[in-house]
Amino acid sequence: MPNMLGEVVSQMLSTFSDARLVGRVEPGADPILAAQESGANVLILREDDPAARPLLAARSISVFALAESGREGTLLTVLQRRIALDADTIEQMRQLLRRPRGTS
């Protein structure tokens, strides 16, 4: 992501009282793995980033991965919404990011 655009997004997200900006992913690194290792709960990618492609292609989908025991599993829900980066919609983004999170 270009530095200037990254700074704009970072400034907007820094207004979230419960957000913690952890930095940028090195070129060539796996962004999802880097986010997990850093403890981030939000990953910002460009739409044309190869790591974003499978996530964006999934659209709104839920995946239930059944455990080997067959008695439980993990539910992952992907909710896709297009949001403008402006002052009028930043609250909508804040609410979406604050939705209840499950445990791992």
PyRosetta script that sets phi, psi and omega in degrees:
from pyrosetta import init, pose_from_sequence

init()
pose = pose_from_sequence("MPNMLGEVVSQMLSTFSDARLVGRVEPGADPILAAQESGANVLILREDDPAARPLLAARSISVFALAESGREGTLLTVLQRRIALDADTIEQMRQLLRRPRGTS")
pose.set_psi(1, 132.7)
pose.set_omega(1, 178.6)
pose.set_phi(2, -55.6)
pose.set_psi(2, 143.4)
pose.set_omega(2, -176.2)
pose.set_phi(3, -54.0)
pose.set_psi(3, -44.6)
pose.set_omega(3, -177.4)
pose.set_phi(4, -62.6)
pose.set_psi(4, -45.1)
pose.set_omega(4, 178.8)
pose.set_phi(5, -64.5)
pose.set_psi(5, -41.6)
pose.set_omega(5, 177.5)
pose.set_phi(6, -60.1)
pose.set_psi(6, -39.2)
pose.set_omega(6, 178.7)
pose.set_phi(7, -66.3)
pose.set_psi(7, -40.4)
pose.set_omega(7, 178.1)
pose.set_phi(8, -61.2)
pose.set_psi(8, -47.9)
pose.set_omega(8, -179.8)
pose.set_phi(9, -63.8)
pose.set_psi(9, -43.6)
pose.set_omega(9, 179.4)
pose.set_phi(10, -61.0)
pose.set_psi(10, -41.9)
pose.set_omega(10, 178.8)
pose.set_phi(11, -64.1)
pose.set_psi(11, -40.9)
pose.set_omega(11, 179.3)
pose.set_phi(12, -64.8)
pose.set_psi(12, -43.0)
pose.set_omega(12, -178.6)
pose.set_phi(13, -73.4)
pose.set_psi(13, -23.7)
pose.set_omega(13, -179.8)
pose.set_phi(14, -68.2)
pose.set_psi(14, -13.8)
pose.set_omega(14, 176.2)
pose.set_phi(15, -77.0)
pose.set_psi(15, -10.6)
pose.set_omega(15, 177.8)
pose.set_phi(16, -79.3)
pose.set_psi(16, 118.9)
pose.set_omega(16, -176.0)
pose.set_phi(17, -62.9)
pose.set_psi(17, -26.3)
pose.set_omega(17, -178.5)
pose.set_phi(18, -102.7)
pose.set_psi(18, 14.0)
pose.set_omega(18, 179.2)
pose.set_phi(19, -93.8)
pose.set_psi(19, 144.4)
pose.set_omega(19, 175.6)
pose.set_phi(20, -130.3)
pose.set_psi(20, 112.6)
pose.set_omega(20, 179.2)
pose.set_phi(21, -82.1)
pose.set_psi(21, 124.4)
pose.set_omega(21, -173.2)
pose.set_phi(22, -107.9)
pose.set_psi(22, -6.1)
pose.set_omega(22, 176.6)
pose.set_phi(23, 123.0)
pose.set_psi(23, -167.9)
pose.set_omega(23, -176.4)
pose.set_phi(24, -112.7)
pose.set_psi(24, 152.8)
pose.set_omega(24, 178.1)
pose.set_phi(25, -86.1)
pose.set_psi(25, 135.6)
pose.set_omega(25, 178.0)
pose.set_phi(26, -65.0)
pose.set_psi(26, 143.9)
pose.set_omega(26, 176.7)
pose.set_phi(27, -55.1)
pose.set_psi(27, 134.9)
pose.set_omega(27, 179.7)
pose.set_phi(28, 88.7)
pose.set_psi(28, -13.6)
pose.set_omega(28, 179.5)
pose.set_phi(29, -80.6)
pose.set_psi(29, 157.5)
pose.set_omega(29, 177.5)
pose.set_phi(30, -78.7)
pose.set_psi(30, 111.4)
pose.set_omega(30, -175.2)
pose.set_phi(31, -65.8)
pose.set_psi(31, -34.3)
pose.set_omega(31, 179.6)
pose.set_phi(32, -67.6)
pose.set_psi(32, -44.6)
pose.set_omega(32, 177.6)
pose.set_phi(33, -62.6)
pose.set_psi(33, -43.0)
pose.set_omega(33, 179.7)
pose.set_phi(34, -62.3)
pose.set_psi(34, -40.4)
pose.set_omega(34, 178.3)
pose.set_phi(35, -64.4)
pose.set_psi(35, -43.5)
pose.set_omega(35, 178.7)
pose.set_phi(36, -62.7)
pose.set_psi(36, -44.7)
pose.set_omega(36, -178.8)
pose.set_phi(37, -65.8)
pose.set_psi(37, -30.1)
pose.set_omega(37, -178.6)
pose.set_phi(38, -85.9)
pose.set_psi(38, -11.3)
pose.set_omega(38, -178.0)
pose.set_phi(39, 85.5)
pose.set_psi(39, 10.9)
pose.set_omega(39, -179.9)
pose.set_phi(40, -68.1)
pose.set_psi(40, 148.0)
pose.set_omega(40, 174.4)
pose.set_phi(41, -112.7)
pose.set_psi(41, 1.7)
pose.set_omega(41, 175.6)
pose.set_phi(42, -137.9)
pose.set_psi(42, 133.3)
pose.set_omega(42, 178.3)
pose.set_phi(43, -117.8)
pose.set_psi(43, 126.1)
pose.set_omega(43, -180.0)
pose.set_phi(44, -105.9)
pose.set_psi(44, 121.1)
pose.set_omega(44, 179.5)
pose.set_phi(45, -129.6)
pose.set_psi(45, 157.6)
pose.set_omega(45, 168.8)
pose.set_phi(46, -77.9)
pose.set_psi(46, 149.0)
pose.set_omega(46, 179.6)
pose.set_phi(47, -60.6)
pose.set_psi(47, -29.4)
pose.set_omega(47, -179.1)
pose.set_phi(48, -89.6)
pose.set_psi(48, 5.1)
pose.set_omega(48, 176.7)
pose.set_phi(49, -69.8)
pose.set_psi(49, 131.3)
pose.set_omega(49, 180.0)
pose.set_phi(50, -54.9)
pose.set_psi(50, -31.9)
pose.set_omega(50, 179.0)
pose.set_phi(51, -69.5)
pose.set_psi(51, -24.6)
pose.set_omega(51, -179.2)
pose.set_phi(52, -82.6)
pose.set_psi(52, -25.0)
pose.set_omega(52, -173.2)
pose.set_phi(53, -54.4)
pose.set_psi(53, -50.9)
pose.set_omega(53, -179.5)
pose.set_phi(54, -66.4)
pose.set_psi(54, -31.8)
pose.set_omega(54, 178.6)
pose.set_phi(55, -68.0)
pose.set_psi(55, -43.7)
pose.set_omega(55, -179.7)
pose.set_phi(56, -71.3)
pose.set_psi(56, -31.9)
pose.set_omega(56, 179.3)
pose.set_phi(57, -69.3)
pose.set_psi(57, -24.6)
pose.set_omega(57, -177.6)
pose.set_phi(58, -69.4)
pose.set_psi(58, -20.5)
pose.set_omega(58, -176.0)
pose.set_phi(59, 55.5)
pose.set_psi(59, -146.8)
pose.set_omega(59, 177.1)
pose.set_phi(60, -89.4)
pose.set_psi(60, 113.6)
pose.set_omega(60, -175.9)
pose.set_phi(61, -149.1)
pose.set_psi(61, 151.8)
pose.set_omega(61, 170.9)
pose.set_phi(62, -117.5)
pose.set_psi(62, 142.8)
pose.set_omega(62, 178.9)
pose.set_phi(63, -124.0)
pose.set_psi(63, 129.3)
pose.set_omega(63, 174.3)
pose.set_phi(64, -113.0)
pose.set_psi(64, 111.8)
pose.set_omega(64, -179.9)
pose.set_phi(65, -97.3)
pose.set_psi(65, 109.2)
pose.set_omega(65, -176.6)
pose.set_phi(66, -73.6)
pose.set_psi(66, 132.6)
pose.set_omega(66, 177.9)
pose.set_phi(67, -70.1)
pose.set_psi(67, 160.2)
pose.set_omega(67, -179.8)
pose.set_phi(68, -58.2)
pose.set_psi(68, -33.4)
pose.set_omega(68, -179.7)
pose.set_phi(69, -66.7)
pose.set_psi(69, -23.8)
pose.set_omega(69, -177.7)
pose.set_phi(70, 78.8)
pose.set_psi(70, 2.5)
pose.set_omega(70, -178.0)
pose.set_phi(71, -102.4)
pose.set_psi(71, -7.3)
pose.set_omega(71, 179.8)
pose.set_phi(72, -158.5)
pose.set_psi(72, 175.0)
pose.set_omega(72, 178.7)
pose.set_phi(73, -167.3)
pose.set_psi(73, -176.5)
pose.set_omega(73, 180.0)
pose.set_phi(74, -116.9)
pose.set_psi(74, 129.5)
pose.set_omega(74, 179.0)
pose.set_phi(75, -103.1)
pose.set_psi(75, 126.4)
pose.set_omega(75, 177.3)
pose.set_phi(76, -121.7)
pose.set_psi(76, 126.1)
pose.set_omega(76, 179.4)
pose.set_phi(77, -116.8)
pose.set_psi(77, 126.3)
pose.set_omega(77, 176.6)
pose.set_phi(78, -107.5)
pose.set_psi(78, 120.9)
pose.set_omega(78, 179.3)
pose.set_phi(79, -115.8)
pose.set_psi(79, 120.4)
pose.set_omega(79, -176.9)
pose.set_phi(80, -107.7)
pose.set_psi(80, 124.3)
pose.set_omega(80, 176.2)
pose.set_phi(81, -138.4)
pose.set_psi(81, 138.1)
pose.set_omega(81, 176.3)
pose.set_phi(82, -87.6)
pose.set_psi(82, 126.2)
pose.set_omega(82, -177.0)
pose.set_phi(83, -130.6)
pose.set_psi(83, 131.0)
pose.set_omega(83, 176.8)
pose.set_phi(84, -75.5)
pose.set_psi(84, 147.3)
pose.set_omega(84, 175.9)
pose.set_phi(85, -92.3)
pose.set_psi(85, 81.5)
pose.set_omega(85, 176.2)
pose.set_phi(86, -146.7)
pose.set_psi(86, 168.3)
pose.set_omega(86, -175.8)
pose.set_phi(87, -61.4)
pose.set_psi(87, -29.5)
pose.set_omega(87, -177.5)
pose.set_phi(88, -72.5)
pose.set_psi(88, -26.9)
pose.set_omega(88, -176.2)
pose.set_phi(89, -110.1)
pose.set_psi(89, -1.8)
pose.set_omega(89, -178.8)
pose.set_phi(90, -63.5)
pose.set_psi(90, -32.2)
pose.set_omega(90, 177.8)
pose.set_phi(91, -66.9)
pose.set_psi(91, -37.2)
pose.set_omega(91, 176.4)
pose.set_phi(92, -61.2)
pose.set_psi(92, -42.8)
pose.set_omega(92, 178.4)
pose.set_phi(93, -63.9)
pose.set_psi(93, -42.3)
pose.set_omega(93, 179.3)
pose.set_phi(94, -59.0)
pose.set_psi(94, -43.7)
pose.set_omega(94, -179.8)
pose.set_phi(95, -65.8)
pose.set_psi(95, -40.8)
pose.set_omega(95, 178.5)
pose.set_phi(96, -64.4)
pose.set_psi(96, -38.3)
pose.set_omega(96, -179.5)
pose.set_phi(97, -73.3)
pose.set_psi(97, -21.2)
pose.set_omega(97, 179.7)
pose.set_phi(98, -90.9)
pose.set_psi(98, 3.9)
pose.set_omega(98, 179.9)
pose.set_phi(99, -58.9)
pose.set_psi(99, 153.5)
pose.set_omega(99, -177.4)
pose.set_phi(100, -55.2)
pose.set_psi(100, 138.8)
pose.set_omega(100, 178.4)
pose.set_phi(101, -111.0)
pose.set_psi(101, 143.8)
pose.set_omega(101, 176.5)
pose.set_phi(102, -80.5)
pose.set_psi(102, -178.2)
pose.set_omega(102, 175.9)
pose.set_phi(103, -104.6)
pose.set_psi(103, 154.4)
pose.set_omega(103, -179.0)
pose.set_phi(104, -93.8)
pose.dump_pdb("model.pdb")
